[in-house]
Amino acid sequence: MIRVSKEGILALEKLDRTKLVNSLSGYKSAVLIGTQNQAGANNLAIFSSVVHIGANPPLMGIVQRPASVERHTYENIKASGVFTINHVPIAFYEAAHQTSARYPREISEFEACGFTPVFSETISAPYVAESPLRIGLKLEEEIEIKSNQTILLIGSIQELFVAHQLAENENHIDLSSLNTLLVQGLDTYYKVEKMATLPYAKFAK
Ligand SMILES: Cc1cc2nc3c(=O)[nH]c(=O)nc-3n(C[C@H](O)[C@H](O)[C@H](O)COP(=O)(O)O)c2cc1C
């Protein structure tokens, strides 16, 4: 094994360090966060830091980079109190990646990158029509991470939309059958292959 020290990591060029450290937490779903500003302009941005917070109440979180520069997703979530999380079909990986570019506030990444906004009756943030699994959330809590000023935004799930009818006991939405995108770090995308579903592990063996 090759040891890389903390000093070695800190000595890297900014972009190299960002890429290396970002790759360490592994594969994650690459999702598109849909928001709308007060003027009615839609915004879309790729995020990978989606975390499950809890099931009752149903909560999910996203980690937002520090608000030291213009952050449209963050501004819109704060102002509107809602956002959508949209899983991305693998065919759209390049378009999804492109949403990370810094577009001016008045330009919608939906149009610029080739996605279609759709709305529900309950959430004023746009969903992505191309997405086979869409989740609508209401902002509940904002927690600043003191170590680096990133922000954990916690939302409560108001509704979700799935591309197929859920079977009676289907309590697990199989993303591999929906063919959605994974990412490691900030630039390397993957497809999923399902391995197994195991029974609940009850007793020590
Ligand atoms: C693969 C990938 C994953 C990303 N994940 C996050 C993330 O979890 N949190 C974040 O704040 N930015 C993330 N970004 C960066 C945002 O997409 C980028 O800052 C974007 O410009 C934000 O747009 P906005 O200003 O419209 O919110 C990611 C970028 C890429 C390419």
The ligand as an SDF file (V2000), in Angstrom:
LIG
                    3D

 31 33  0  0  0  0  0  0  0  0999 V2000
  -20.7770   15.3440  -10.4450 C   0  0  0  0  0  0  0  0  0  0  0  0
  -20.9960   16.6280   -9.7010 C   0  0  0  0  0  0  0  0  0  0  0  0
  -21.5150   16.6050   -8.4060 C   0  0  0  0  0  0  0  0  0  0  0  0
  -21.7370   17.7900   -7.7010 C   0  0  0  0  0  0  0  0  0  0  0  0
  -22.2480   17.7300   -6.4340 N   0  0  0  0  0  0  0  0  0  0  0  0
  -22.4410   18.8660   -5.7330 C   0  0  0  0  0  0  0  0  0  0  0  0
  -22.9650   18.8020   -4.4130 C   0  0  0  0  0  0  0  0  0  0  0  0
  -23.2700   17.7440   -3.8850 O   0  0  0  0  0  0  0  0  0  0  0  0
  -23.1160   19.9870   -3.7400 N   0  0  0  0  0  0  0  0  0  0  0  0
  -22.8200   21.2000   -4.3200 C   0  0  0  0  0  0  0  0  0  0  0  0
  -22.9910   22.2300   -3.6550 O   0  0  0  0  0  0  0  0  0  0  0  0
  -22.3430   21.2760   -5.5790 N   0  0  0  0  0  0  0  0  0  0  0  0
  -22.1500   20.1430   -6.2940 C   0  0  0  0  0  0  0  0  0  0  0  0
  -21.6670   20.2070   -7.5710 N   0  0  0  0  0  0  0  0  0  0  0  0
  -21.3810   21.5310   -8.1500 C   0  0  0  0  0  0  0  0  0  0  0  0
  -22.6350   22.2080   -8.6840 C   0  0  0  0  0  0  0  0  0  0  0  0
  -23.2600   21.4140   -9.6930 O   0  0  0  0  0  0  0  0  0  0  0  0
  -22.2360   23.5750   -9.2670 C   0  0  0  0  0  0  0  0  0  0  0  0
  -21.6770   24.3860   -8.2320 O   0  0  0  0  0  0  0  0  0  0  0  0
  -23.3660   24.3240   -9.9390 C   0  0  0  0  0  0  0  0  0  0  0  0
  -22.8230   25.4190  -10.6550 O   0  0  0  0  0  0  0  0  0  0  0  0
  -24.3840   24.8390   -8.9420 C   0  0  0  0  0  0  0  0  0  0  0  0
  -25.3030   25.5900   -9.6840 O   0  0  0  0  0  0  0  0  0  0  0  0
  -26.2580   26.6900   -9.0230 P   0  0  0  0  0  0  0  0  0  0  0  0
  -25.4350   27.9260   -8.7840 O   0  0  0  0  0  0  0  0  0  0  0  0
  -27.2990   26.8620  -10.0850 O   0  0  0  0  0  0  0  0  0  0  0  0
  -26.7660   26.0990   -7.7580 O   0  0  0  0  0  0  0  0  0  0  0  0
  -21.4130   19.0330   -8.2950 C   0  0  0  0  0  0  0  0  0  0  0  0
  -20.8850   19.0690   -9.6020 C   0  0  0  0  0  0  0  0  0  0  0  0
  -20.6690   17.8840  -10.2950 C   0  0  0  0  0  0  0  0  0  0  0  0
  -20.0970   17.9250  -11.6890 C   0  0  0  0  0  0  0  0  0  0  0  0
  1  2  1  0
  2  3  1  0
  2 30  2  0
  3  4  2  0
  4  5  1  0
  4 28  1  0
  5  6  2  0
  6  7  1  0
  6 13  1  0
  7  8  2  0
  7  9  1  0
  9 10  1  0
 10 11  2  0
 10 12  1  0
 12 13  2  0
 13 14  1  0
 14 15  1  0
 14 28  1  0
 15 16  1  0
 16 17  1  0
 16 18  1  0
 18 19  1  0
 18 20  1  0
 20 21  1  0
 20 22  1  0
 22 23  1  0
 23 24  1  0
 24 25  2  0
 24 26  1  0
 24 27  1  0
 28 29  2  0
 29 30  1  0
 30 31  1  0
M  END
$$$$
